[in-house]
Amino acid sequence: MKFGLIPVNVGVKSIEQIVGYSQLAESVGIESVWTFEHVIVPQDYASKYPYSADGKMGARPETNFVDPLIALTAIAANTKTLLLGTGVNIVSQANPMFLAKQAASLDFVSGGRFMLGAGIGWLQEEFDAMGVPFERRGARFDDYIIAMKKVWSGEVVEHQSEFINWSGFKSYPVPAKKSGIPIIMGGTKGKIYERVVRHGDGWFLPVDNPEALAEKMAPLAAACAAEGRDPDSIEISCMWNMQGGIDAIKAFEDAGASRIIVPIFGLGKDPVAGLTEFAETIISKI
Protein backbone atom coordinates (compact mmCIF):
# COMPACT_ATOMS: atom_id res chain seq x y z
CA MET A 1 0.00 0.00 0.00
CA LYS A 2 1.20 3.50 -0.87
CA PHE A 3 0.50 6.48 1.36
CA GLY A 4 -0.11 10.11 0.46
CA LEU A 5 -0.65 13.33 2.41
CA ILE A 6 -3.24 16.02 1.60
CA PRO A 7 -3.49 19.03 1.34
CA VAL A 8 0.00 20.50 1.62
CA ASN A 9 -1.05 23.88 0.17
CA VAL A 10 -4.18 24.83 2.15
CA GLY A 11 -4.28 26.66 5.46
CA VAL A 12 -0.51 26.95 5.50
CA LYS A 13 1.22 30.00 6.92
CA SER A 14 4.62 29.89 5.19
CA ILE A 15 6.70 28.22 2.52
CA GLU A 16 8.73 26.68 5.32
CA GLN A 17 5.59 24.89 6.49
CA ILE A 18 4.81 23.56 3.00
CA VAL A 19 8.35 22.32 2.46
CA GLY A 20 8.69 21.07 6.03
CA TYR A 21 5.60 18.87 5.86
CA SER A 22 6.78 17.45 2.57
CA GLN A 23 10.34 16.73 3.65
CA LEU A 24 9.07 15.03 6.80
CA ALA A 25 6.59 13.03 4.73
CA GLU A 26 9.36 11.86 2.42
CA SER A 27 11.59 10.89 5.34
CA VAL A 28 8.93 8.74 7.09
CA GLY A 29 7.86 6.77 4.03
CA ILE A 30 5.03 8.80 2.55
CA GLU A 31 5.02 8.21 -1.22
CA SER A 32 3.20 11.35 -2.40
CA VAL A 33 1.85 14.75 -1.39
CA TRP A 34 -1.33 16.26 -2.82
CA THR A 35 -2.98 19.64 -3.16
CA PHE A 36 -6.49 21.09 -3.31
CA GLU A 37 -7.43 23.87 -5.73
CA HIS A 38 -9.70 26.87 -5.49
CA VAL A 39 -8.67 30.16 -7.03
CA ILE A 40 -11.24 31.97 -4.89
CA VAL A 41 -13.51 31.16 -1.96
CA PRO A 42 -16.73 33.21 -2.18
CA GLN A 43 -18.14 34.94 0.89
CA ASP A 44 -21.32 33.03 0.15
CA TYR A 45 -22.36 30.69 -2.63
CA ALA A 46 -25.44 28.90 -3.90
CA SER A 47 -23.44 26.06 -5.46
CA LYS A 48 -23.54 22.83 -3.49
CA TYR A 49 -20.32 21.10 -2.57
CA PRO A 50 -21.13 17.47 -3.44
CA TYR A 51 -19.12 15.78 -0.71
CA SER A 52 -20.55 17.27 2.47
CA ALA A 53 -24.01 17.07 4.00
CA ASP A 54 -24.43 20.85 4.25
CA GLY A 55 -23.17 21.54 0.72
CA LYS A 56 -20.29 23.70 1.95
CA MET A 57 -16.56 23.13 1.62
CA GLY A 58 -14.50 23.22 4.77
CA ALA A 59 -12.62 26.44 4.08
CA ARG A 60 -13.34 30.06 4.88
CA PRO A 61 -12.67 32.84 2.35
CA GLU A 62 -9.59 33.85 4.32
CA THR A 63 -7.99 30.39 4.05
CA ASN A 64 -4.65 30.34 2.24
CA PHE A 65 -5.03 28.32 -0.97
CA VAL A 66 -1.53 28.43 -2.44
CA ASP A 67 -1.66 27.67 -6.16
CA PRO A 68 -1.12 23.90 -6.45
CA LEU A 69 1.49 23.95 -9.20
CA ILE A 70 3.53 26.66 -7.50
CA ALA A 71 3.40 24.83 -4.16
CA LEU A 72 4.41 21.55 -5.80
CA THR A 73 7.27 23.24 -7.63
CA ALA A 74 8.65 24.47 -4.31
CA ILE A 75 8.30 20.95 -2.92
CA ALA A 76 9.98 19.46 -6.00
CA ALA A 77 13.00 21.68 -5.43
CA ASN A 78 13.35 20.49 -1.84
CA THR A 79 12.69 16.74 -2.12
CA LYS A 80 14.13 13.87 -4.12
CA THR A 81 11.68 10.97 -4.43
CA LEU A 82 8.32 12.30 -3.28
CA LEU A 83 5.60 12.12 -5.92
CA LEU A 84 3.60 15.31 -6.47
CA GLY A 85 -0.13 15.21 -7.14
CA THR A 86 -2.98 17.66 -7.55
CA GLY A 87 -6.07 16.41 -5.78
CA VAL A 88 -7.60 17.87 -7.88
CA ASN A 89 -7.04 20.77 -10.28
CA ILE A 90 -10.18 22.10 -11.92
CA VAL A 91 -9.35 21.51 -15.56
CA SER A 92 -12.66 22.81 -16.94
CA GLN A 93 -11.99 26.35 -15.76
CA ALA A 94 -8.33 26.47 -16.84
CA ASN A 95 -6.71 27.52 -20.10
CA PRO A 96 -5.75 24.07 -21.45
CA MET A 97 -2.66 25.26 -23.31
CA PHE A 98 -1.29 27.04 -20.27
CA LEU A 99 -2.13 24.12 -17.98
CA ALA A 100 -0.46 21.66 -20.36
CA LYS A 101 2.70 23.79 -20.40
CA GLN A 102 2.71 24.25 -16.61
CA ALA A 103 2.18 20.53 -16.02
CA ALA A 104 4.95 19.51 -18.42
CA SER A 105 7.28 22.08 -16.87
CA LEU A 106 6.58 20.84 -13.33
CA ASP A 107 7.16 17.28 -14.52
CA PHE A 108 10.46 18.46 -16.02
CA VAL A 109 11.77 20.25 -12.92
CA SER A 110 10.69 17.38 -10.64
CA GLY A 111 12.33 14.68 -12.74
CA GLY A 112 9.06 13.04 -13.77
CA ARG A 113 7.38 13.02 -10.36
CA PHE A 114 4.17 14.91 -11.24
CA MET A 115 0.65 13.44 -11.36
CA LEU A 116 -2.21 15.61 -12.62
CA GLY A 117 -5.30 15.00 -10.55
CA ALA A 118 -8.11 16.37 -12.70
CA GLY A 119 -11.66 17.41 -11.88
CA ILE A 120 -14.61 19.10 -13.54
CA GLY A 121 -15.55 21.54 -10.78
CA TRP A 122 -18.72 22.33 -8.86
CA LEU A 123 -18.42 25.97 -7.75
CA GLN A 124 -20.21 28.08 -10.35
CA GLU A 125 -19.27 31.30 -8.58
CA GLU A 126 -15.60 30.48 -9.19
CA PHE A 127 -16.19 29.84 -12.90
CA ASP A 128 -18.06 33.15 -13.10
CA ALA A 129 -15.19 35.01 -11.45
CA MET A 130 -12.76 33.50 -13.96
CA GLY A 131 -14.94 34.34 -16.94
CA VAL A 132 -15.43 30.68 -17.91
CA PRO A 133 -18.84 29.17 -18.73
CA PHE A 134 -20.11 26.77 -16.07
CA GLU A 135 -22.41 25.09 -18.58
CA ARG A 136 -21.01 22.14 -20.56
CA ARG A 137 -17.98 22.00 -18.32
CA GLY A 138 -18.00 18.20 -18.60
CA ALA A 139 -17.72 18.25 -22.38
CA ARG A 140 -15.05 20.93 -22.14
CA PHE A 141 -13.13 18.83 -19.60
CA ASP A 142 -13.14 15.77 -21.86
CA ASP A 143 -11.93 17.80 -24.80
CA TYR A 144 -9.21 19.54 -22.80
CA ILE A 145 -7.77 16.25 -21.52
CA ILE A 146 -7.53 14.84 -25.05
CA ALA A 147 -5.98 18.06 -26.35
CA MET A 148 -3.44 18.36 -23.52
CA LYS A 149 -2.20 14.84 -24.17
CA LYS A 150 -1.48 15.91 -27.75
CA VAL A 151 0.58 18.85 -26.45
CA TRP A 152 2.60 16.44 -24.29
CA SER A 153 3.23 14.05 -27.21
CA GLY A 154 6.08 16.10 -28.70
CA GLU A 155 4.45 15.75 -32.09
CA VAL A 156 2.90 18.49 -34.22
CA VAL A 157 -0.39 19.36 -32.54
CA GLU A 158 -3.62 19.31 -34.53
CA HIS A 159 -6.81 19.64 -32.53
CA GLN A 160 -9.98 21.31 -33.74
CA SER A 161 -13.13 21.06 -31.67
CA GLU A 162 -16.03 23.06 -30.30
CA PHE A 163 -13.71 24.47 -27.64
CA ILE A 164 -10.21 24.50 -29.17
CA ASN A 165 -8.55 25.37 -32.47
CA TRP A 166 -4.91 24.30 -32.35
CA SER A 167 -2.77 23.64 -35.39
CA GLY A 168 0.81 23.39 -36.53
CA PHE A 169 2.94 23.69 -33.39
CA LYS A 170 4.95 21.70 -30.88
CA SER A 171 5.43 22.32 -27.15
CA TYR A 172 8.50 21.29 -25.16
CA PRO A 173 9.54 20.05 -22.66
CA VAL A 174 7.53 16.88 -22.92
CA PRO A 175 6.86 14.61 -19.92
CA ALA A 176 9.66 12.40 -18.66
CA LYS A 177 7.63 9.22 -19.09
CA LYS A 178 6.80 8.03 -22.60
CA SER A 179 3.28 7.33 -21.36
CA GLY A 180 2.92 11.00 -20.43
CA ILE A 181 1.89 12.68 -17.22
CA PRO A 182 -0.38 10.36 -15.23
CA ILE A 183 -3.97 11.64 -15.17
CA ILE A 184 -5.73 10.90 -11.89
CA MET A 185 -9.46 11.43 -12.27
CA GLY A 186 -11.16 12.92 -9.23
CA GLY A 187 -14.70 12.59 -7.92
CA THR A 188 -17.61 10.16 -7.89
CA LYS A 189 -20.35 12.14 -9.64
CA GLY A 190 -21.68 12.43 -13.18
CA LYS A 191 -19.97 10.43 -15.90
CA ILE A 192 -17.03 9.59 -13.66
CA TYR A 193 -16.80 5.90 -14.60
CA GLU A 194 -16.72 6.67 -18.31
CA ARG A 195 -14.11 9.40 -17.78
CA VAL A 196 -11.88 7.26 -15.57
CA VAL A 197 -11.86 4.46 -18.12
CA ARG A 198 -11.36 6.69 -21.18
CA HIS A 199 -8.93 9.27 -19.82
CA GLY A 200 -7.50 8.18 -16.48
CA ASP A 201 -4.39 6.39 -15.34
CA GLY A 202 -5.86 6.46 -11.84
CA TRP A 203 -8.92 7.42 -9.85
CA PHE A 204 -8.96 9.49 -6.65
CA LEU A 205 -12.23 8.84 -4.83
CA PRO A 206 -13.39 11.07 -1.97
CA VAL A 207 -14.59 8.06 0.01
CA ASP A 208 -13.25 7.46 3.49
CA ASN A 209 -14.10 3.83 4.24
CA PRO A 210 -13.57 0.47 2.50
CA GLU A 211 -17.30 -0.24 2.20
CA ALA A 212 -17.89 2.94 0.20
CA LEU A 213 -14.99 2.05 -2.09
CA ALA A 214 -16.26 -1.48 -2.65
CA GLU A 215 -19.60 -0.11 -3.85
CA LYS A 216 -17.80 1.81 -6.63
CA MET A 217 -15.73 -1.05 -7.98
CA ALA A 218 -18.46 -3.04 -9.73
CA PRO A 219 -19.61 -0.06 -11.84
CA LEU A 220 -15.97 0.66 -12.66
CA ALA A 221 -15.45 -2.92 -13.80
CA ALA A 222 -18.57 -2.68 -15.97
CA ALA A 223 -17.32 0.55 -17.54
CA CYS A 224 -13.95 -1.09 -18.22
CA ALA A 225 -15.64 -4.05 -19.87
CA ALA A 226 -17.67 -1.73 -22.10
CA GLU A 227 -14.47 0.01 -23.26
CA GLY A 228 -12.29 -3.11 -23.38
CA ARG A 229 -9.95 -1.91 -20.65
CA ASP A 230 -8.29 -3.92 -17.90
CA PRO A 231 -9.52 -2.63 -14.49
CA ASP A 232 -6.09 -3.42 -13.02
CA SER A 233 -4.58 -0.69 -15.23
CA ILE A 234 -6.38 1.95 -13.14
CA GLU A 235 -4.68 2.87 -9.86
CA ILE A 236 -7.18 3.53 -7.08
CA SER A 237 -6.55 6.18 -4.40
CA CYS A 238 -8.81 6.94 -1.43
CA MET A 239 -8.81 9.50 1.36
CA TRP A 240 -8.89 7.71 4.71
CA ASN A 241 -10.70 9.04 7.79
CA MET A 242 -8.05 7.53 10.08
CA GLN A 243 -10.51 5.09 11.63
CA GLY A 244 -9.93 1.36 11.99
CA GLY A 245 -6.15 1.19 12.01
CA ILE A 246 -4.27 -1.44 10.05
CA ASP A 247 -7.41 -3.53 9.63
CA ALA A 248 -8.99 -0.67 7.69
CA ILE A 249 -5.90 -0.37 5.49
CA LYS A 250 -6.11 -4.07 4.65
CA ALA A 251 -9.83 -3.73 3.93
CA PHE A 252 -9.12 -0.84 1.54
CA GLU A 253 -6.53 -2.99 -0.20
CA ASP A 254 -8.96 -5.90 -0.48
CA ALA A 255 -11.53 -3.53 -2.00
CA GLY A 256 -9.07 -2.46 -4.69
CA ALA A 257 -7.14 0.55 -3.35
CA SER A 258 -3.46 0.98 -4.10
CA ARG A 259 -2.98 4.28 -2.29
CA ILE A 260 -4.34 5.75 0.95
CA ILE A 261 -4.20 9.54 1.16
CA VAL A 262 -4.14 10.87 4.71
CA PRO A 263 -5.67 14.29 5.47
CA ILE A 264 -3.37 16.60 7.38
CA PHE A 265 -6.32 17.80 9.46
CA GLY A 266 -6.78 14.22 10.68
CA LEU A 267 -3.30 14.13 12.22
CA GLY A 268 -4.28 16.24 15.23
CA LYS A 269 -3.38 19.72 16.43
CA ASP A 270 0.31 19.04 15.83
CA PRO A 271 0.52 17.52 12.32
CA VAL A 272 4.27 16.98 12.62
CA ALA A 273 3.85 14.80 15.70
CA GLY A 274 0.78 13.19 14.16
CA LEU A 275 2.59 12.28 10.96
CA THR A 276 5.52 10.84 12.90
CA GLU A 277 3.14 8.73 14.97
CA PHE A 278 1.29 7.62 11.83
CA ALA A 279 4.56 6.42 10.32
CA GLU A 280 5.42 4.49 13.45
CA THR A 281 2.02 2.88 14.02
CA ILE A 282 0.81 2.32 10.45
CA ILE A 283 3.44 2.69 7.71
CA SER A 284 6.09 0.66 9.53
CA LYS A 285 3.58 -2.15 10.10
CA ILE A 286 2.43 -2.54 6.49
N, C-alpha and C positions, 0 to 999 in steps of 0.2 A: 504494500500500500504506500502511495506517495502522499505527502502532506503539504498543504499550502497555507498561507496566512493572508487574511483580508480584513479591512482595506488598509493599505500602508500609506494612503494619500489623503485620508479624510479625518478631520478633527485634529490634525497634527499642528504643532506650534512652531516647528523649525525644521530645517533641512537635516540638522543633526538627529532629530527624532526619526525622520524617514529613513535615513541611512543606518542609524543605530539599530532600529527594529530589524532591518533587512540583514545587516551583518550578523546580528545575533541569531536570526532565523537560519542563515546559512551555516553557522557554526554548530547548531544543535541538531541539524539533520532535516530541516525544512527544505523541501525541493523547490518551492516556487512562492512568489509573493504576487498579490493581485490588487487591483485598484477598482474603485467605483468611479462613475462619471456623471456629473451634472455640471453644466456650464453656469447655470443659475439655480437658485432655490427661491421660488416666489414667496412673497409674504403670505399669500393665500392662493389656493388653486382648487378648481372644480374637478380636474382630472383625478382619477382614482388609481392609487398605487395598487397593483394587482396582487401583491404578496403580503398584505397586512389587513387585518379585519376592519380597521377604521379607514382604510384607503389613503393613509398618509405615510410618507417615508419618514424614517427616523432621523431626520436632520433638520435643524433650524436654518433660517436664511443666513445666519452669521457663521455657520460651520465652514471651516476651511475645506474646500474641495480643490486640492492642487491638481492641475491638469495631469491626467494619467500618464501621457507619453513623456512629459517633462519629468515627473516624479520617477518614472522607471528608467529614464536616461541617467538621472543622478545615481540611482541604485546600481545600474549597470557599470558605472565608472568606479564603484566602490565595492564590488563583489566579483567573484570569479566563476562560480558554477550555478548560482541561483537562477532559476527560470523566472521570466517576467511576463505576467499576464494581465490583461485588462478584463475586469469582471463585472460589467462589460462596458465597452464603448458603444455609443449610440450612433451606429453607422448611418441610419436614415436621415439624420440631421446634419451630417458632415459633408464637406466637399470631398468626393471620392478620390479625385486626383491628389489632393493635398494629403488626405489620410493615407493613401497608398505610398506616397513618398515618405511621409513621416514614419510609417510602419517599417518600410524597407530600411530607412536610415537607422532606426532604433535597433533593428535586427543586425545591421552592419556594425554599429558601435558596441553591441553586446556580444558579438561573436556568435550570432545565431541562437540567442536565448529567448527571443520574443515570441509570445503567443497572443494573437488578436482575438480576445473575447468580444463577440459581436452581438448586439441587440437592436431591436426595432424601435424601442422607446414607447413611453406611455404618457409623458407629461406634455400636453398640448401647449401649455403656457411657455414652455422652454422652446419648442419649435417656433411659436409665434415670435418670441424675442429674437430668435436667430434668423427670422425671415424665410423659414422653410415650411412648405405645406405639410400639415399633419395628415391630411387625407392621402391615401394610397402609399403610405410610408412602407407597407409591406412589400409592395411591388417594386418600390424604389430600392429598398434594401436588397432584394434578390438581384436586381440589375447591378447595383453597385458592387456586390461581392464578386459576381462574374467578371465585371470590368476591371476591378482591382487585381484580380489574379492575372489578367492579361498584362497589366502594367508590370507585375513582378516577374513575368516570363522571360524578360530580356529580348523578346522578339518585337518586331514592328507591331504597334498596337492599332487594331481596327475594331471599333465598337460603336455601332450606331443603334440607338434605341429611343424609346419615348423620352428618356431622361438624360441621355448622354450622346454626344457626337464627337468621337475621338478618331483621329486618323493620322497615319504616317509619322509616328514618333516612337522613340524608345525612352525608357527611364531607368537609370542606374543610380545607386547600386541595386542589385537584385538580391533576394534573400539568400542566406548562406546554404540552406538546404535546397536540393534540386526539387523537392516536393513543394517548396514554397513556405510561406509563413503559416503555421498551423492556425486554422480558424476554429475557435471554440464557440459554438452557438449557445446563447444564453436564454433562459426562460422556459416556461411550460405552457404558454398560451398560444392561441391562434394556430397557424400552420407549422408549429414547431417541429413536429416529427418529419414532415416533408422537407423542411429547411435543413434539419440536422443531417438527414440522409443525403440530400443533394449537394450541400455546400460545406458541411462540417467535418473537421478531423476529430472533434470532440464535442461534448455537450456538458454545459455547466448548469445544473438544475438547482434552483433555490428551494430544495427540500431538505429537511433537517433530521429525517429519521429513515431507517432502512425500509420500513413498510411503505412509506410514500414513494420511495425510489422504485420498489418492486412493482408498484401499480403502473409505473411509466414504461417498464421494460417490454411488456407484451405489445403495446401499440408501436413502440420503436421497432421491434422485431418484424411486425407486420409491414411497417413502412419500408424497412430494408428489403423484405421479400418482394414488395411491389416494384422496387427500383433495381433489384438484383444486386444488392450490396450485402457484404458480410457484416453482421452486427458487431463482431469482434474488432472491426477496423475503426470503431468509434469509441474514443476514450471518454469514460464517464467520470465527472467530477461533481461532488455534492458539498454543500455547506453543512457542517455538523453543529448541533446545538450543545455539544459537550456533555450529553447525558448518556449513561450506559457504559462508559469505560471501554475497555478492550473488547468486550462482548459486542458492543455496538459497532465497533470498527470491523469486526469479523462479519457481522450481519450485513453491513454495507458492502463488503467485498463479495459475500455470497449473492447479494442482489445485483451485482454487476459493476460496482464502483471501483475505479482504479486510483482515484485521488480524493482525499478528504481535505476540505479547505476550512480552516479554523478561523472564526471571527475574533479579531483582536478584542472586541468589547466583551467576549466571553471568557477572557483570561483574567478577569478581576481588575481591581483598582490599580494594581501595579502590573501592567502587561509584561514587563521584563521578567519579573519574578514568576508570573503565570506561565510564560512561554518556557522558561527554564524548567519549571515543574512539569509542564506538559511533555517536554522532551524526556524527562527522567521517568515519568510514570506511564507514558504511552509509546512514544517513538522507540525508545530503547527496548521495549517489550515486544515489538512487532517483528 
